[in-house]
Amino acid sequence: MDTEIKSDKKKLNKKYWQFFWRSWAIQGSWNYERQMNLGFLYGIAPTLDRIYKDPKDIDKKKEAYKRHLSFYNCTPQTSAFVLGLSSSMEEQYAKDPDNFDPESISAVKSSLMGPLSGIGDSFFQGTIKVLAFGLGINFARQGNILGPVLALLISFIPAYLVTWYGAKWGYTAGNQFLSKLNSEGAMDRVMYIAGIVGLIVIGSMVASMITLTTPIHMGGTFKLQSTLDDILPKLIPVIMTMFMYWLIEKKVKTGWILAICIVGGILASVLGILKA
């Protein structure tokens, strides 16, 4: 019995280390189209390979790989939690595919990106890094070897703790939470809520990351941008986002979409239709 318990703990620790180490490499293949999606797939790939190791499950494995190639962007340290939770959901789906909607996995990922990025970036980039290197520079200016040592330690220790325990809690709490949801039949409600939160996150990204406006005006009184803002703030970014989404739905290649953005942006700017 003790041997089985030790074996189970060893397997769990192996999973935690998988999420821990691979979340640190999540930005290694960052791209402009889907940002950290390849890094996230790299982090969850061992889980998918273990779940679908039977050759007859190759189609399910491809489906899972494709599912985790969707857009993903989150602080690396807090991504360990998302990796752990997503892995537990993938395992639950593999056990009970008839009663578990795989779309809930993507919905939960999308709903966690925004809050965890806000917390993670503020804590690590805006607080810990400033504190660590501010203190380190002061010591280094005095010729003290503790300068770079303290800077590295103060940066590393909180990152280590958050990443390790995030991976552990994401996986273990995810398993317990999902088991409870399935027993109570509440998964549909969770997916609905997660979908709403995901849409809110995407909507906020559109509003904050796309800054297109129009300079078109007539005389000194009528300004088209002001009129559009009265109708719906950020209307032009929404329209452009929907246009890009339509192109993606039509299977237009990424290279052509980039060309349309670049050439179209230059023409619209020269003609005085749009400005960034």
N, C-alpha and C positions, 0 to 999 in steps of 0.2 A: 504493500500500500504506500509506504514512504517513497519507494522507488518511482511509483506512478506520479505521486505529487511532485517529486523533484523533476521528473521528466516534463510534466506540464508547465512547471515554473520556468524550466529551461527554454521550452518552446515559446512561452509568452515573452520572456526576456529577449529572445532572438527577434521577435516581431517588433518589440519596442525599439531595439537598436536599429532595425531596418528603417523605421519611421524617423528615428533620430538622425542617423547619418545621411539619409537620402534627402531629408528636408533641408539640410545644409547645402546640398548641391542643386537645389531646386531652380536657381537662377542661371545654372551653367549653360542652358540652351534657350535663354530668353529670346523671344521674337516679337516683332511689332504686330503680328496678326492676332496671336492668342496668348502672348506674353509667357507665363510660366507653365503652360499646359504640358509641354514635353517633360519638364522637370517633375511635374506631379505624376505623370504616367510612369516615369522612372522610379518614383517613390513607391507607387502602388503595384508595379509590375510583378514583384516576387509573390505578392498575395494572389494576384490573378493567375499566375503560373501554377501556384500550389492548388488553387481551387479547381482549375480546369486542366489538370495534368493528363487526363485521359484523352487520347487522340480523337475520340468521338465527340468531345466537347469543343472542338476547335472553333466552330461557328460562334458558340457562346463566348469563347475567349476573345475572338475578334470583335464581337459586339461590345464587350467590356473595355477592351483597349480603345475602341472608337469613342466610347462614352467618356473616357477620361482624357480625350484629346480636345475637349471643348475649352473655351476660354477660362483661364484661371490666373488670378493675381492676388497674392496675399503675402504678408510678412513671413520670411522663411522660418523664423523661430516659432510662430504660431501655426504654421502650416503642418507641423507634426501632429497637432490635434486633429486637423481636418483629414490628414492621411490615416490616422488611427480610426477615426469615426467612419470614414468612407470604406476602409477595409472591413470593419465589422459589418457594415451594411451589405457589402459585396458577399461576404460569407453567409449572411442571413438570406440574401436573395438566392444564392446557390443551393441552400438547404430547402427553401420553400418558394420556388419560382412562381407557383400558381397564385400565391396569396401576397406576394411582395412585388410592388411596382418599382422597376429599376429607375423610372424617372425621378423617384424620390431621392435617389443618390445625388443626381445632378442638382436637384432643387435645394437640397441641404447644403451642398458645396457652395452654390451661388449665394445662399442666404448668410453663410458664415464669412464669406470673403470681406465684405464691407466692414462689419463690426470688428473682426479680428485684425484687419489691416489698420483701422483707426487706432485701436489699442496698441498694437504691436509697433507701428511706426512712431507713435507719440512716445512710447516708453523707451524703445531701443534707439531710434534715430534722434528723437528730440530731447531725451533726458539722459539715458545711460551713456551714449557716445559723447555728448557734450561734457558731462561730468568727468568721464574717464580721461578723455584727452585734454581737457582743461587742467585737471589735476596733474596729469602726466607732463604736460608742457611746462608747468610751473617748476616741477622738480628737475626736469631736463635742463631748463635755463640756468639752474644753479649747479649744473654738472653732476647731478645725482643720478646714479644708475637706476634708482627706483622709478624714475620717470616713465620709460617705456614699459617696465615690468608692471607697474600699477595700472597703466593705461590698458594693457592687454588683459590683466586679471579682472579689473572692474568691468570690462566689456564682455569677457568670456563667461564669468561665473553666472550672472543672471540669464544669459542666453542659454547656457548649458541646462540650468534648472528648468526654465520655461519649456525648452524643447523636449527634454526627457520626460518631465511630468505631463506635458501636453500630449505626447505620444501615448503614454501609459493611460491617462484618463480618457483620452479620445477613444481608445480601443476598448478598455474594460467597461467604462461607463456606457459606451455605445452599445455593447453587447447586452448589458443589463437593461438599458432603456428600450432597446428594440424588442427584447423578449417580452417586456411589460406591455409595450404598445400592441404587439401582435396578439397577446393574450386578451387584451381589452378591446381589440378591433379598432384602435384609434389611429392607425397609420394613414388612412385617407385624410383625416383632419390635419395631421402633422404635415403631410405633403402639400395640402392646400395652403396652410399658413406659410410653409417654407417657400412655396411658389410666389406668394404675395411679397414676402421679404426680398426674394431674389429679384423680382421686378422692380421693387423700390431701389435696390442697389444699382441695377442697370440704369434706371431712370436718373439717379443721382450722378452716375458716371457720365451720361450723355450731357447733363446740364453743366457739369463742372469741367469736363475735358474737351468739349467742342465749343469753340468761342466764335463761331461764324455770325456775322451781322451784315446788314446791308446799309450802304451810305446813301441810297436813293432818297432824294427829297425834291420838293417843288417850292420854290420861293423860300421864305424864311419861316414859314409856319408848318407846312406839311412835311413830316419825316416818316418815311415808311416803317423804319425800325420801331419808332415809338408806337405807331398804330398796331404793329404786330405784337409788341409787348403787352399792349392793352388787351388784345385778343387772347394770347397765350405766350407767356414768357418762354424764351428759348425755342420758339416755333421753328426757326430755320435749322438749328441743330437736330431737332426731332425729325424734320422732313428729310434731312441728309442721312440720318441714321437709318430711317425706314427705306430710303433709296438703296443704301448699301446692303441692307438686309434682303431687299428684293433681288439685288444682283447675286447675292450668295445663294438665295433660293433657286435662282435660274442657273446655278452651277457655273457662274462666270468665274474664271480663274483669278487667283489673287493678284497675279502680275497685271492683268487687265484692269482690275479694280484700282490698284495703285496708280496705274497710268491715267485712268479716268479722274482720280482725285488730283493728281499733279497737274495734268493738262487743263482739266476743268477749273481748278483753282486759279491757275495763272490767267486763263481767259476771263474768268469772272472778275478777277482783280483789275485786269487791264481795262475791261469794259465798264468798271465802276459799279458792278452789280453786287459783289460781295467783298467783305474784308474780314480778316482774322483779328 
